[in-house]
Amino acid sequence: MTSIAPLSSWNSAPSRASAASPVRAEAPPSAATPSTIVALSPESVNGGVPAGQQPSPMVWESGTRDKVSEAMTKSFSAYAFGGRFSGLGAAMLGQAKLGNYQFSQALRQPPPSTTPNIYGASAIAPGDLHGNGEDKVTLSITTKSGVEVKLSLDSQGDGLAVQMTANGELSDVETRALGELAEGFQDAIDGMGQDTPKLKLAGLMQFDQQALASVKLHAEVKVRGEPAGVQTLDFQADGTQRSVSFSGVAGTLDLKVDASALNTLGSPERQAKALDSYMKQFDQAASRGHGDAGLMAMLKDGFTALHSNTAAPQAATATPEAGKWRLAAEDKSILTGLADFSASVSQSVNFSNPMRGMEKDGFDYAVSQKTAQAGASQDERSVRQQQQSTLSASFHQSLVPGVPLRLTNNTESQNYTYHQIEDSASSEAQVAYKEGKLVRASLRQEGSQSTHVTKYFFGKVQSDTTTPGSYAVLRDLLPVLGPYQTGAKEATSEARIEQRKQALAALGDDVLLQSYRGQTVSLWQADVQPKADAS
C-alpha cells in the first residue's frame, strides 16, 4: 500500500513582515500524523500500469514547500542538465526579498524499481547533492555591513539541489538590494546554460553599490556531446574592480576593469562613444582573423557590462581622491573616458589539415588601456594614457567562395589558401604642467598589419605572398590646447568658447585607438609631421 501526502503539506512562502530575523525552513510534517492519508493500490496510483514501469515519486530533502520548491519541480521535469536551473536563481533571490535567506532544498528522482518513503524528510542528506552537481552555480554577495550571503545550485542526472545561507542579519535595504538582483542572476544562469554560452552580466553589474559591497559568481556547466568538456565562468565586481574569466570548448576569455581612478572617467556620452569605437574594432578583428563568433560576442557583452555602473565623473571643482589630481577639460580631452582595462580572447587551436600538421587554425586577440597620473603637486601634474591591441590569427579558406573546405589526406582535397595574420596598434596621449601652465601635450599613434597567404592547388604551392602595412602619427597638441590654459589670454566671445568645445571634442575622437584605419592609412602617412615637444 502506498501513502500519498495531502496538498496541504505544501507550505506557502513566509512573509517578510512575520520575520524580524531570517526565516528558517519549517519542520517537515510528521509521517505519523498526516491530516489525510489516502490508501491506493499500486495499479490505481500508476493509472493501471504495473508498479516498477513508471518513474518513482520524487524524494525531497525537506518537506517545506515554497516558490523555490515549485520552481525546482517545474525545471527538473521540463529541462535537462544546464536548463534545470531555469527560473531557480530568480526564485531564490525572490525568497530573499521576502526575508527568507536561510534555506536548503534538494530533490532526487529514484530509479523506477525503488519505492521511496515520500514522507522521509531526511531521505536525501544535504551533502549528497549540494556542491556535487555536474552543473553548478554559486553566487556570493557581501553587503556594506559585512554580511555574506551565499546561493548555490547543483544539478546531476537524477537530482537537483539549492541552498542559501547568510552569516548575519540583513537590513531592509540590503534585503531589497538582494531581491533586485533576481532577474540579473537568472539572466547570467540562462546565458551559461545555452548551447553556445553567452555572457549576460549586465543585470548583476547593476547592483546597488550603496547597500552591497561586492558580487561574485561562479558557474560550471558540463558540455555533453562532441567534444565533451566543461565550461566555467567566474565573475566578480565591487565599486572599483571588475573581472570576468571564461573557459570552454571554444576557447578562453579574460576581462578586467579598474574603475578606481574616478577623475579620469568621462561623461556617459563620452564613454558610450568610446565603447562603440571598441565594439567596431572587435568586429574588425573577428572578421580579419576569422575569430569564433561566440567568443567574440562574449567579449563584446562582457566588455560593455563591466564598464557599466561606474561612478559619475568628478566635477572640476570637486576634491580628487587621494594621490590623484583634479583634471581640467584639456586633460580629459586626451582620455577615452573609460576606466582602465585589459581584455583577451584565445580560441582553441584546431589542426584541420591532416596533410600539413604545422598549419593551425587559431585566434588570439588582446586589447588594453592604462592611465598614469604623476607629479609633486596639482600645478606640476602629468597625465598619460596608453592603449594597445594585438591580433595573431591563422585559418584555412576554400578556393571557391561558399563551398565548405574538407581537408583530408587525399591530395585532391588540398585546394585552399592558408592565412596568417599579425597585427598591432597603439596610442599614447599625454599632457604635462609646470607652474600650472601646460608645457607638453602630444599624441602618438602607430599600427602595423601583416597578411601572409599561401595558396595550394592539389597540394602544391601556387603562390606565397606577404602583404605588410603600417602607419605612424605624432601630433603636437600644444597648438590646440595651449592658448586656452591658465595664464593665456581668455576667450571673450561665445563663438570662440563654442569653437574651443568643438576642438576638444574632436581631439577626444582622435585619441581613440584605431587598430584598422582602412582607406585613411595613406592620408595619415602623408600627414605625419613629427614635432618636438615644448619644454
N, C-alpha and C positions, 0 to 999 in steps of 0.2 A: 504494500500500500504506500502511496506517495502523499506527503503533506505539502500543501501549497499555502504560502503566506498570503494574507489578505492585502488588498491595495492600501489599507490604512497604515501598513508598516512603512510606506514611503513618507518620510518626514519632509515638510517644506523647509526652505532655507530660513535661518533665523534672521530677524530684522535687526538693523543697526541700533535702533532705539532700545532694544531689550538687553543690550550687552555693553556694559561700561568697560569691560575688559574683553580681550579676544575670545570669540566663541569657540568652544571645543565641540567636536562631533558628539552628538548624543549617544548614549549607550545603546547598542543594538537590542531589539526586542528579544525577550527570552523565548526560546523554542518551547519551553514547558508551559507557557501561559499565553498563547496567542488568543486574540479576541475571537477569531473564527478559524476553524480548520475544516477544509473540505477534503474528504477521502474519496479518491477516484482510482479506478483500475488503471494499470499502465496503458491498456489499449485505448481507453477513453481520453487519457491525457494526450496521447500521440495521434489522436484523430483516427483510430483504428489500425495504425501501423504498429507492429510489434515493437516492444521495448528493445533498445540497442540499435535501431536503424535510424533514429533521429538524434540531432545534437542534444547533449545533456544540458540541463539548465545551468546558466552562468553561476559561478561561485564568487561571492563578494567578500572583500576584506572586512568591510563594515556594513552593518545593517542600516545605517543612516542613508537616507535618500534626499538629494538636493539637486539643484540645477547642474552641478558638475557630474553627478551620477547619471542624470538623464542624458547629458551630452556624451558621456562615455558609452552608454548603451547604444546610442544612435551611431556614433562614429565607429565603434567596434564592428557593428553589423554591416555598415554601409561601405566602409573603406578598408583598404589593405595597407598594412605597414605604415609608411610615412603619412598617408592620408588619415590614419587613425587619430591624429591629433586635430582633425578638423573641428573647429569650434571650441576646443577644450581650453586653449590659452585664454580666450576671451571670457569663458565661463568661470575660470579660476579667479581672474582679476575682478570679475563681476562680483564674486563672493567676497573678495577683499574689500570692495567698495561698501558692502553691507556690514563690514566689521568682522567677517569670518575669515581670518587669515591664519588659522591653525587647523589643518585637516589633512587626512590621508585616506585614500581610497584606491582600491585595486579590484580587478575582475579577472576571472580566468574561465575559459571555455573548456571543460574536461572532455576527454575522448568519449564518444557515444557509448562505450562499453561500461563506463563508470556511472554510479548512482550517488551523486554528492548529497550531503546534508545541507540543503539550501538555507537552513536556519543557522548554520555554523558560522558565526561572525569571525572566528579565528581559523577558518578553513584555509585561508591564504595568509601566511605570515608576511608582514610588510617587506622583510628582507628578500623574499622570493622574487619580487618583481622590481621594486624600487631600486633604481641605479643599475639594473641589469638588462635593460632593453636593447634590442638590436637597433632600434631607433630611439634616440633620446634628446630631450631639450631641457636645459636648465636656465633659469632667469634669476639673477641676483640683483636686488635693489637695495641700496643703502640710503637712508634718509639723512637729512641735515642734522637730526638729533643723534645720529649714530646707530639707529636700529637697522638691522639687516633682515630683509625678507627674501626667502628663497622659494622658488617654484621649480618643480621637476615633473617631467612627463616621460614615461617609458612605455615602449611597445615591443612585443615579440609575437611570434606566431599565434599563440593561444592566450595571450593576456595583454592587459593594459593597466597602467598604474599612474596615479598623480599624487602630488604631495605639496603642501605649502606650510612653511614654518616662519616664525618671527621670533627674534631673540629679545624682544622688548615690546612695550606698549606703543601704539601708534596714535598720533593726534588725529583729529577730524580732517585737518588739512592734508596730512600725509596719507591718510586712508583715501581721500578723494583723489590725490595725485596718483596713487596706485591704480585706482579704477579707471582713470583717464588714459592709461597705457594699454587697456584691454584690446582695443582694435589694432594698435600698432604691434603688440605682441603676437596677435593672431596672424597679422599680415606677414611678419617675419617667419613664423612657423610654416605658413602656407607656401611661402616662396621657396623654402628649403625642401618641401615635400613634392615639388613638381619634378617631372622627368628631366627637364632642363632647369636646374635650380636658378633662382633669382634672388638678388639682394633687395629685400623690401624692409628697409630700416628707417624710412622717413618718419613713420609713426613713433617708433621708440626714441628717435632723436628729438622729438618734441616734448621730452619730459620736463616737468615743472622744476626749474633749477632753484626756485625759492624753497621748495619742500624736499626735493630729492638731490642727494649728493652725487650719486653715480648709478649707472645701469650697465649690467654685464649679461651677455647672452652666449650660451654655448649650445651647439646643435650637432648631432651626428645622425646621418641617415645612410642606411645600408643600400648600396646600389645592387639591385637584383637584375641579372641578365648578363649580356656580354658587352664589354668586360665588367666583371663584378668588382666591387670596391666599396669604399666608404667616403662619403662627402662630409666634411666638417666645416663648421663656421664658428668663429669667435669674434665677438663684438663687445666693445666697452666704450663708455663715454661718461665724462663728467663735465664740469663747467668749462674746462680748457683743453683737455686732451681727449682725442677720439681715435679709435683704431678698429680695423676690420681685417681679418685674415680668413681666406677660404682655400680649401684643398679638396680636389675631386678628380674624377676620371679625366676631365678635360684639361686640368692644369691647376695652377695656384694663383692667388691674388693677395696682395698686401697693400693696405692703405693706412696712412697715419696723418692726422691733422693736429697741429698745435695752435690753439686759439688763445694762448696766454697773453700775447702782446696785443692788448686791446687798441693801443694807439695807432697801430698800422692797418687796422681794418677799415674798409671803405663803406660807403653807403650801400643800402640794399640794391640800388640801381647799378652801382659800380661793381658789386660782387656778381650780380646777375650777368653783366656783360662779360666779366672775366670767365665765369662758368660756361657761358655759351661759347666763348673762344676755345676753351679746353675741350668741350664736347665735340667741336668740329675737328680739333686736332686728333682726338681719339678715333674719330671716324676715318680720318685720313690715314692714320697709322694702320688701322684694321684693314682698310681697303688695299693699301700699298703692300702690306706684309701678309695678306690673307689670314688675318687673325681669327680665332674661334669666335663666332658671333655671340655665343652665350657668355663667354668670359668677358668680352668687351662690353656687353650690355651690363654685366655685373659691375665692371669698373665705372661706367657712367652713373649707374644708380647709386653705388656706394660713395663715389666722389661727391655727388650732389648732396646726398643725405648728410655726410659728415661735415659739410660746410654750412649746414643749416643750423638754426637756433644758436647763433653766436650773439654775443652782447652787442648792444647798439654802439656805433662808433663814438669815440670820445669827443666831446665838444672842444673847440680850440682853446677855450678858457678853463677847461677842467684841469684838475691836478692829475698828472700822469702817474701810472703805477710806479712802484719803487724800481729804480735803475733804468727807467725809460724817460725820454724827453717828450715834451709837448711838440707835436709835429704841425708845421704850417701847411697851408694849401699847396705850396710849391713842393714840399717834401712828399706829400701824399700823391702828387701828380705823377711821380715816378714809380709808384707802387701799384700792384694789381688790385689791391683792396681785399684780397683773400688772405686767410690765415696760412701760415707756412704748412707745407705738406710734403709727403713722399708717397708715390704710388708705383706699383709694379705688377705686371702680368707675365706669367711664364706658362706657355702652353706645353702640354705633354708632348714629348718628341715622338714622332712616328717615322719608321723606316718603311716606306711604301714600295720601294723598288728592290725586289729580291736579287736583281742582277747587279746592282750597284749599292752595296751596303753602306758606303760612305755618304750617300745622299740622304738627307733627313728632311722631314717637314717639321718646322718649329717656328715659334714666335715668342720673342722676348721684348717687352716694352717697359720703359721706366720713365717717369717724369717727376720733377720735384721743384720746390721753391724754398729758399732760405733767406731770411732777413736778418741783418745785423745792425744794431744801434750802438754807437760808441761816443766817447767824448768826456772831457772832465767836467763840463757844465752845459747848461742849456745853450749858451752862446758859442760853445765850442763843439757842438754836436756834429755827428755824421751818420748817414743812413745809407745802407747798401742792400740791394735786393738782387738775388741771383735766381734764375730759372733755367732749367735744362731738361732735355729729353734725349733718349736713345732708343733706337729700334734695331734689332737684329732678327732677321727672318729668312726662311728658306722654304720653298714649296715647288711642287711639280705641277705642270699645266699641260692640258691636252693641246695638240696642234690644231684640232678642229673645235672651234668655239661651240659650247653647248653639248659636246659629246663627252661623256664621262671617261676618265682615264683609268684603265685597268692594266697595271704593270705586272707582268709575270716573268718567268724565266725564259719565255719564248721571245726571240728577237723581233718577231712580228708585232709584239706589243710595245716595243721600245721606240715609240714615236711621241716625243714630248719636248718641252722646254723646262729646264731646271733653273730657278731663280734664286739668287742670293742677295739679300738687301742689308745694307749697313748705313744707318742714318744717325745724325746727331744734330742738336741745335742748342744754343744757349743765348741768354740775355742777361746783361748786368747793368743795372742803373744805380747811380749814386749821387749824393749831394753832400757837401761839407761846408761848415760855417767857421768863421774866425771873427771873434769880437762881435758876434751877432749878425755878420754880413755873409752872404753866400759867396764863397770863393771857388767852389768847384762843383760842376754838375755835368754829368756825361751819361751816355747810353751806348753800350757796345753790344752788338748782336752778331752772331756767327752761326753758320749751319753748313752741313755737308750731306750729300746723298750719293750713294754708290749702288749701282744695279749691275750685277753680273749675271748674264743669261747664257746658258749653254743649250744648244739645240741638237736633239738627236733624231735621226731617221733610220729606222730598222737597226737601232743600237749603235750607229756610227755617228760621230760628232760632225755636224754640218757647219756649225759656227760657234764661236766662243767670244763674247763681247762684254766689255765693262764700260758702263756709262757713268762718269763722275759728274758731280755738280756741287757748287759751293757758293757761299756769299759771305760778306763781312761788312759790317756797318759800324762806324764810330762817329757819334754825334756829340758836339759840344753844346750843352743845353743852356749855358750862361746867357746867350743872346735871347733865349725865350724866357728864362726865369729871373735873370739878374736885375734888369731895370726896375723890377717891382718889389725889390727887397727893402728891408729896413735901412734907412739912410739914403735911399734913392728918391728921386722925385716922384711924388704920388700922382696917380691918375686923377683928373678932376672932372672929366665928363662921363656920363652914363654910358656913352658909346664905347669909351676906352675900357671901362670896367667890364662891359659885356664882351669886348674883344679879348680881354685877358681870360675871362672864364672859358671862352671857346678855345683859346690856345692851350690852357691847362687840360681841358677835356680831350683835345686832340692828342696831346702828349700822353695822356692816360691810355689812349688806344694804342699808341705806338710802342709802349713799353711791354705790352703783352707778348709772350713768347710766340714766335712764328716758326713752327717746325718745317712747314712747307709753303714757300712763297709763290709757287706756281709761275704764272706769266710775269710776275713782278720782279723775278730774280735779276734779270738783266738791267732793269731800271735801277734797282737798289745798288747793283755793282757799279753802274755809271755814276751814281750819286756819292760814292764813298770818297769823302774828303776828310781824312783824319785831321783833327786839330789838337794842339797841345792844351792840356787843362790849365785853366787860370790858377794862379797861385797868389 
